[in-house]
């Protein structure tokens, strides 16, 4: 008999919890690891529709990337969407487990998968204490050409850029998800990269890049992390071939596509 805890051990062997950032809240959110494992649903985010999808597909384990509980709850009001999802999971004996920055940081983890999807070569850690990766492009691009390549890679038509559109790009830094912080920008710039690919760039960070003759390609947070689902699905299918694993279909990018609002 395969228990939920057996699947979690496989995940934690791949991405140890010790790699998680201090602000993070990885690990169990609902459920019991001792229960027999039926099937697994992998998702970037969890809401009520995801829990219902898990139940419909016979899954009693949801592996989420973004923790559904970040801070201690003072109340559980079902009118709050996330609370409703948690209640639904508990009522139906569905375990929710968060695998967030530990999966971003680990070798072979989400940042490496994203760098590979971008076609980068000679990918390496910029700093072993950071999730940032850097690599080389297959050829010389201008910033505007490389931004188009990234938009196509992530199927993201909301990509934006900072910097000279004709700047030559050969060396690229990437942090999947919300890496648009000043410390990350300075770290990737100091490592000699031509451009920093990430999401959720603050205005002050964009200004700093512009004034420093550096470049940024900003992608959507969700679009840069949806590969999490395939990564974790592949991990479990290799280690637990007898267990069905699904990628969530009930949830996607919360942002509208540019073509849906601009005509």
C-alpha positions as CSV (number, residue, x, y, z in Angstrom):
1,X,0.0,0.0,0.0
2,X,1.3,3.5,-1.0
3,X,0.6,6.1,1.6
4,X,0.3,9.9,1.0
5,X,3.5,10.2,3.2
6,X,5.4,8.0,0.7
7,X,4.6,10.4,-2.1
8,X,5.6,13.4,0.1
9,X,8.9,11.7,1.0
10,X,9.7,11.4,-2.8
11,X,8.9,15.1,-3.2
12,X,11.0,16.2,-0.2
13,X,13.9,14.0,-1.3
14,X,13.9,15.9,-4.6
15,X,13.3,19.3,-3.0
16,X,14.2,19.3,0.7
17,X,12.1,21.7,2.9
18,X,15.4,23.1,4.2
19,X,15.7,24.9,0.8
20,X,12.6,26.9,1.5
21,X,12.8,30.7,2.1
22,X,12.1,31.8,5.7
23,X,8.9,33.7,4.6
24,X,7.5,30.5,2.9
25,X,5.1,28.0,4.3
26,X,5.8,24.7,2.5
27,X,4.4,21.4,3.7
28,X,1.0,19.9,4.7
29,X,-2.0,22.2,4.7
30,X,-4.7,19.7,5.2
31,X,-5.0,15.9,5.6
32,X,-3.0,13.0,7.0
33,X,0.1,11.4,5.5
34,X,-0.9,8.0,6.9
35,X,-3.9,7.7,4.6
36,X,-3.6,5.4,1.5
37,X,-2.8,7.3,-1.6
38,X,-5.4,7.1,-4.4
39,X,-4.3,9.6,-7.0
40,X,-2.5,13.0,-7.2
41,X,-3.5,16.3,-8.7
42,X,-0.8,18.9,-9.3
43,X,-1.6,22.6,-9.5
44,X,0.1,26.0,-9.3
45,X,-2.7,27.5,-7.2
46,X,-5.6,25.9,-5.2
47,X,-9.2,27.1,-5.2
48,X,-12.6,25.4,-4.8
49,X,-12.7,24.4,-8.4
50,X,-9.3,22.6,-8.1
51,X,-10.5,20.7,-5.0
52,X,-13.6,19.7,-6.9
53,X,-11.5,18.6,-9.8
54,X,-9.4,16.5,-7.5
55,X,-12.5,14.8,-6.0
56,X,-13.9,14.2,-9.4
57,X,-10.7,12.5,-10.6
58,X,-10.4,10.4,-7.5
59,X,-7.4,12.3,-6.1
60,X,-6.9,12.5,-2.4
61,X,-3.6,14.5,-2.6
62,X,-3.2,17.9,-4.1
63,X,0.4,19.2,-4.6
64,X,0.2,23.0,-4.9
65,X,3.1,25.4,-5.7
66,X,1.7,28.5,-4.0
67,X,0.8,27.7,-0.4
68,X,-2.9,28.0,0.2
69,X,-2.2,29.1,3.8
70,X,0.6,31.7,4.2
71,X,-0.1,33.0,7.7
72,X,-1.9,31.5,10.7
73,X,-5.7,31.7,10.2
74,X,-7.7,33.6,12.8
75,X,-11.0,32.3,11.4
76,X,-12.3,30.1,8.7
77,X,-15.1,31.9,7.0
78,X,-16.5,29.9,4.0
79,X,-17.4,33.2,2.2
80,X,-13.6,33.7,1.7
81,X,-12.8,31.8,-1.5
82,X,-9.5,30.2,-0.2
83,X,-11.2,29.2,3.1
84,X,-14.0,27.5,1.1
85,X,-11.4,25.5,-0.8
86,X,-9.8,24.4,2.5
87,X,-13.1,23.4,4.0
88,X,-14.0,21.5,0.8
89,X,-10.7,19.6,1.0
90,X,-11.2,18.7,4.7
91,X,-14.8,17.6,4.2
92,X,-13.7,15.2,1.4
93,X,-10.5,14.0,3.1
94,X,-8.2,15.5,0.5
95,X,-4.7,16.3,1.6
96,X,-3.2,19.6,0.4
97,X,0.6,19.9,0.3
98,X,2.6,23.0,-0.7
99,X,5.9,22.7,-2.6
100,X,7.0,26.2,-3.3
101,X,10.5,27.8,-2.9
102,X,12.1,24.5,-2.2
103,X,11.1,23.4,-5.7
104,X,12.3,26.7,-7.1
105,X,15.7,26.4,-5.5
106,X,16.6,22.7,-5.8
107,X,18.9,21.4,-8.5
108,X,16.8,20.2,-11.4
109,X,13.9,22.2,-10.0
110,X,11.5,24.7,-11.5
111,X,14.1,27.4,-12.3
112,X,16.2,24.8,-14.2
113,X,13.1,23.6,-16.0
114,X,12.2,27.2,-17.0
115,X,15.8,27.9,-18.1
116,X,15.7,24.7,-20.2
117,X,12.4,25.7,-21.8
118,X,13.9,29.1,-22.7
119,X,16.6,27.2,-24.6
120,X,19.5,28.4,-22.4
121,X,22.8,26.6,-22.6
122,X,25.5,26.1,-19.9
123,X,22.9,26.9,-17.2
124,X,24.3,27.5,-13.7
125,X,23.4,28.9,-10.3
126,X,24.3,32.5,-9.9
127,X,24.5,32.1,-6.1
128,X,23.8,28.9,-4.2
129,X,21.7,30.9,-1.7
130,X,19.5,32.2,-4.5
131,X,17.0,30.5,-6.9
132,X,18.5,32.6,-9.8
133,X,19.9,30.8,-12.8
134,X,21.9,32.1,-15.7
135,X,22.8,30.7,-19.1
136,X,23.7,31.5,-22.7
137,X,21.4,31.9,-25.7
138,X,21.7,29.8,-28.8
139,X,22.6,32.9,-30.8
140,X,22.8,36.6,-30.6
141,X,19.5,38.4,-30.2
142,X,18.3,42.0,-29.8
143,X,16.2,42.6,-26.7
144,X,13.1,43.0,-28.8
145,X,13.8,39.7,-30.6
146,X,14.5,37.8,-27.4
147,X,11.4,39.2,-25.8
148,X,9.4,37.8,-28.7
149,X,11.1,34.4,-28.2
150,X,10.2,34.4,-24.5
151,X,6.6,35.4,-25.2
152,X,6.3,32.5,-27.6
153,X,8.0,30.1,-25.1
154,X,5.6,30.9,-22.4
155,X,2.6,31.6,-24.6
156,X,2.3,34.9,-22.9
157,X,1.2,37.9,-24.9
158,X,1.5,40.3,-21.9
159,X,5.3,40.3,-21.9
160,X,6.9,43.7,-21.3
161,X,10.5,44.9,-21.4
162,X,12.8,47.5,-19.9
163,X,15.9,48.7,-21.7
164,X,17.1,49.5,-25.2
165,X,15.1,47.3,-27.7
166,X,18.3,46.9,-29.7
167,X,20.5,45.9,-26.8
168,X,22.4,42.7,-27.7
169,X,21.4,39.6,-25.6
170,X,23.7,36.6,-25.1
171,X,23.8,36.0,-21.4
172,X,20.4,35.6,-19.6
173,X,19.4,35.4,-15.9
174,X,16.1,34.0,-14.9
175,X,14.0,33.6,-11.7
176,X,10.6,32.0,-12.2
177,X,7.7,33.7,-10.4
178,X,7.9,37.0,-8.5
179,X,11.7,37.6,-8.7
180,X,11.5,41.3,-9.6
181,X,13.2,42.6,-6.5
182,X,16.1,45.0,-6.3
183,X,18.5,42.5,-4.6
184,X,17.8,40.0,-7.4
185,X,18.3,42.6,-10.1
186,X,21.6,43.7,-8.7
187,X,22.7,40.1,-8.2
188,X,21.9,39.1,-11.8
189,X,23.5,42.3,-13.2
190,X,26.7,41.9,-11.2
191,X,27.0,38.4,-12.6
192,X,27.4,39.9,-16.1
193,X,24.1,39.1,-17.6
194,X,22.6,41.1,-20.4
195,X,18.9,40.6,-19.4
196,X,16.9,39.5,-16.4
197,X,13.8,37.4,-17.1
198,X,11.3,37.3,-14.2
199,X,7.8,38.4,-13.0
200,X,6.3,41.1,-10.7
201,X,8.9,43.8,-11.3
202,X,8.5,46.8,-9.0
203,X,8.6,50.3,-10.6
204,X,11.7,51.2,-8.6
205,X,13.4,48.1,-9.9
206,X,12.5,48.9,-13.5
207,X,13.8,52.4,-13.1
208,X,17.1,51.1,-11.6
209,X,17.5,48.7,-14.6
210,X,16.8,51.5,-17.1
211,X,19.2,53.9,-15.5
212,X,21.9,51.1,-15.3
213,X,21.6,50.3,-19.0
214,X,20.5,46.8,-17.9
215,X,17.5,45.0,-19.4
216,X,14.4,43.2,-18.0
217,X,11.9,40.9,-19.7
218,X,8.8,40.7,-17.5
219,X,6.6,37.7,-17.9
220,X,3.4,36.7,-16.1
221,X,3.9,35.0,-12.7
222,X,1.6,32.1,-13.5
223,X,3.0,31.6,-17.0
224,X,6.5,31.4,-15.7
225,X,5.5,28.7,-13.2
226,X,2.9,26.5,-14.9
227,X,5.8,24.1,-15.8
228,X,5.7,23.2,-12.1
229,X,2.8,20.9,-12.9
230,X,4.7,18.9,-15.6
231,X,7.8,18.8,-13.4
232,X,6.0,17.3,-10.4
233,X,3.9,15.0,-12.5
234,X,7.0,13.5,-14.2
235,X,8.6,13.1,-10.8
236,X,5.8,11.0,-9.4
237,X,5.2,9.0,-12.6
238,X,8.8,7.9,-12.5
239,X,8.8,7.1,-8.8
240,X,5.2,5.9,-8.4
241,X,4.2,4.5,-11.8
242,X,1.2,2.7,-10.2
243,X,-0.4,6.0,-9.1
244,X,-2.4,8.2,-11.4
245,X,-1.1,11.8,-11.6
246,X,-3.0,14.7,-13.2
247,X,-2.3,18.4,-13.9
248,X,-5.0,20.7,-12.8
249,X,-7.3,22.0,-15.6
250,X,-9.8,23.9,-13.5
251,X,-7.5,26.9,-12.9
252,X,-5.2,29.0,-15.0
253,X,-3.6,32.5,-15.3
254,X,-5.8,35.0,-13.5
255,X,-4.9,37.8,-15.9
256,X,-6.8,38.4,-19.1
257,X,-4.8,38.1,-22.3
258,X,-4.0,41.4,-24.0
259,X,-5.9,40.3,-27.1
260,X,-9.1,39.8,-25.0
261,X,-9.3,43.5,-24.0
262,X,-7.4,45.4,-26.7
263,X,-8.7,45.2,-30.2
